[in-house]
Amino acid sequence: MGQSQAKQGSGTLTWVAKESLVRNPVFVRQMALVLIIPLVVLALIMVAVSWPPTAETLGMLLRVVGITGGILLALTLFVVFVVLGGRQQTRYTLNAKGIQAQAAGALKHMNLVKALLVLSGKPTYAGIGLITPGTQSWRVAWEDVRGADFDTQALTVTLHTGEVDDEAEPLVLHCTAENFAAVQQWIATQRRG
């Protein structure tokens, strides 16, 4: 799964989990959509502009969409593998109050990058800054945790925070072989107390 750096002391358990982006089906599906949707829209616009289509315009359309797709794919692969190292890093902190998760590594600076893009004064960059999602972080108090499922094979803990019939999305903690037992014990202790 991922590697972690754990620190325990003063009533706090903290670790950084490094999760593979390529093995994350949600990430792969979302990135495929990010690549495919603009190419389909581009192709539709080009077909509409050059209506009725001829063999020559369809050939040009395929070249433009192919080159644009290749450039988008190359940029995506550069960001995923060079900038992010193929991994998403998340810092988890368990303490007496509850559980917190926040972005770590290169992604922890995403909100600053977004703000700089918005403040750049250039409409294109400002638009990119506005539509780019920021870093995901969450915090939940122990009294809000209704249940926890421990998956020893995936080394994950799924926390249920809503009522039984609530549609709240479960929160997932990614652990490592070294700290999974400690996290399991910590959660069991806090939920009893």
C-alpha positions as CSV (number, residue, x, y, z in Angstrom):
1,M,0.0,0.0,0.0
2,G,2.0,2.9,1.2
3,Q,4.9,3.8,3.3
4,S,4.5,5.9,6.4
5,Q,6.5,7.9,8.9
6,A,4.8,7.4,12.3
7,K,5.3,9.5,15.5
8,Q,3.6,8.7,18.7
9,G,3.8,10.6,21.9
10,S,2.1,13.2,24.1
11,G,-1.3,11.6,23.5
12,T,-1.0,11.8,19.7
13,L,-0.5,9.3,16.9
14,T,0.7,10.9,13.6
15,W,1.8,9.3,10.4
16,V,2.2,10.1,6.7
17,A,0.7,7.6,4.3
18,K,2.0,7.4,0.8
19,E,-0.6,6.0,-1.5
20,S,0.0,5.0,-5.1
21,L,-2.0,7.2,-7.5
22,V,-1.9,4.6,-10.3
23,R,-3.5,1.9,-8.1
24,N,-6.3,4.2,-7.0
25,P,-9.2,3.4,-9.3
26,V,-11.0,6.7,-8.4
27,F,-8.0,8.8,-9.4
28,V,-7.5,6.8,-12.6
29,R,-11.1,7.1,-13.6
30,Q,-11.2,10.9,-12.9
31,M,-8.0,11.5,-14.8
32,A,-9.3,9.6,-17.8
33,L,-12.4,11.8,-17.7
34,V,-10.2,14.9,-17.5
35,L,-8.3,13.8,-20.6
36,I,-11.3,12.5,-22.6
37,I,-14.0,15.1,-22.1
38,P,-12.0,18.1,-23.4
39,L,-11.0,16.1,-26.5
40,V,-14.6,15.1,-27.2
41,V,-15.7,18.7,-26.8
42,L,-12.9,19.9,-29.1
43,A,-13.8,17.3,-31.7
44,L,-17.5,18.3,-31.6
45,I,-16.6,22.0,-31.9
46,M,-14.4,21.2,-34.9
47,V,-17.1,19.1,-36.6
48,A,-19.6,21.9,-36.0
49,V,-17.3,24.6,-37.4
50,S,-16.4,22.5,-40.5
51,W,-19.9,21.2,-41.2
52,P,-20.5,19.2,-43.5
53,P,-17.5,17.1,-42.8
54,T,-15.2,15.9,-45.6
55,A,-12.4,13.3,-45.6
56,E,-9.9,16.2,-45.5
57,T,-11.6,17.9,-42.5
58,L,-12.0,14.7,-40.6
59,G,-8.3,13.9,-41.2
60,M,-7.4,17.4,-39.8
61,L,-9.7,16.8,-36.9
62,L,-8.1,13.5,-36.0
63,R,-4.6,15.1,-36.2
64,V,-5.6,18.1,-34.0
65,V,-7.4,15.9,-31.4
66,G,-4.5,13.4,-31.5
67,I,-1.8,16.1,-31.0
68,T,-3.8,17.9,-28.3
69,G,-4.5,14.5,-26.5
70,G,-0.8,13.6,-26.7
71,I,0.2,17.0,-25.1
72,L,-2.4,16.7,-22.4
73,L,-1.3,13.1,-21.6
74,A,2.3,14.1,-21.5
75,L,1.6,17.0,-19.1
76,T,-0.6,14.8,-16.9
77,L,2.1,12.1,-16.8
78,F,4.7,14.7,-16.0
79,V,2.7,16.1,-13.1
80,V,1.7,12.7,-11.7
81,F,5.1,10.9,-11.9
82,V,7.6,13.8,-11.8
83,V,6.0,16.4,-9.6
84,L,4.0,14.1,-7.3
85,G,6.3,11.0,-7.6
86,G,3.3,8.8,-8.5
87,R,2.1,9.1,-4.9
88,Q,-0.4,11.0,-2.9
89,Q,0.7,11.8,0.7
90,T,-1.7,12.2,3.5
91,R,-0.9,13.1,7.1
92,Y,-3.2,11.5,9.7
93,T,-3.3,12.6,13.3
94,L,-5.2,10.8,16.0
95,N,-5.5,12.5,19.4
96,A,-7.9,12.6,22.4
97,K,-10.3,15.0,20.5
98,G,-10.6,13.0,17.2
99,I,-9.0,12.3,13.9
100,Q,-7.6,14.7,11.3
101,A,-6.4,14.1,7.7
102,Q,-4.7,16.6,5.6
103,A,-2.6,16.7,2.4
104,A,1.2,16.3,2.8
105,G,4.1,16.3,0.4
106,A,3.8,18.3,-2.8
107,L,0.0,18.5,-2.6
108,K,0.0,20.5,0.6
109,H,0.9,23.6,-1.3
110,M,-2.0,23.3,-3.8
111,N,-4.1,26.0,-2.1
112,L,-1.2,28.5,-2.3
113,V,-0.8,27.7,-6.0
114,K,-4.5,28.2,-6.6
115,A,-4.4,31.6,-4.8
116,L,-1.4,32.7,-6.9
117,L,-3.1,31.7,-10.1
118,V,-6.3,33.6,-9.2
119,L,-4.3,36.7,-8.2
120,S,-2.1,36.6,-11.3
121,G,-4.2,39.1,-13.1
122,K,-4.4,36.9,-16.2
123,P,-7.9,35.5,-17.0
124,T,-6.7,32.1,-18.2
125,Y,-4.6,31.5,-15.1
126,A,-7.3,32.9,-12.8
127,G,-9.8,30.5,-14.3
128,I,-7.5,27.6,-13.9
129,G,-7.0,28.6,-10.2
130,L,-10.8,28.8,-9.7
131,I,-11.7,25.4,-11.2
132,T,-8.8,23.5,-9.7
133,P,-9.8,21.5,-6.6
134,G,-7.9,22.4,-3.5
135,T,-6.4,20.0,-1.1
136,Q,-8.8,17.7,0.7
137,S,-8.7,17.7,4.5
138,W,-11.1,16.6,7.1
139,R,-11.5,16.4,10.9
140,V,-13.9,14.3,12.9
141,A,-14.5,14.1,16.6
142,W,-14.6,10.8,18.4
143,E,-18.2,11.2,19.4
144,D,-19.2,11.5,15.8
145,V,-17.6,8.1,14.8
146,R,-20.5,5.6,14.7
147,G,-18.4,2.6,13.6
148,A,-15.1,1.5,12.1
149,D,-14.2,-1.3,9.7
150,F,-10.7,-2.6,9.7
151,D,-9.3,-4.2,6.5
152,T,-6.0,-5.9,7.4
153,Q,-5.3,-6.8,3.8
154,A,-5.6,-3.3,2.4
155,L,-4.3,-1.8,5.7
156,T,-7.2,0.7,5.8
157,V,-9.7,1.8,8.5
158,T,-13.1,2.9,7.2
159,L,-14.8,5.3,9.7
160,H,-18.6,5.7,9.6
161,T,-19.6,9.1,10.8
162,G,-23.3,9.4,9.9
163,E,-26.4,8.0,11.4
164,V,-27.4,4.4,10.3
165,D,-29.6,5.7,7.5
166,D,-27.5,8.7,6.7
167,E,-25.8,8.9,3.3
168,A,-22.5,10.3,4.7
169,E,-19.5,9.1,2.8
170,P,-17.2,7.0,5.0
171,L,-13.8,8.3,5.8
172,V,-10.8,6.1,5.1
173,L,-7.5,6.1,7.0
174,H,-4.6,4.5,5.0
175,C,-2.2,2.7,7.4
176,T,1.0,0.7,7.0
177,A,2.0,-2.7,8.3
178,E,4.0,-1.0,11.0
179,N,1.2,1.2,12.5
180,F,-2.0,-0.7,11.6
181,A,-2.3,-2.5,15.0
182,A,-1.5,0.7,16.9
183,V,-4.2,2.6,14.9
184,Q,-6.7,-0.2,15.5
185,Q,-6.0,-0.2,19.2
186,W,-6.2,3.6,19.4
187,I,-9.6,3.8,17.7
188,A,-11.0,1.0,19.8
189,T,-9.8,2.7,23.0
190,Q,-11.1,6.1,22.0
191,R,-14.5,4.8,21.0
192,R,-15.0,3.0,24.3
193,G,-13.8,6.0,26.3
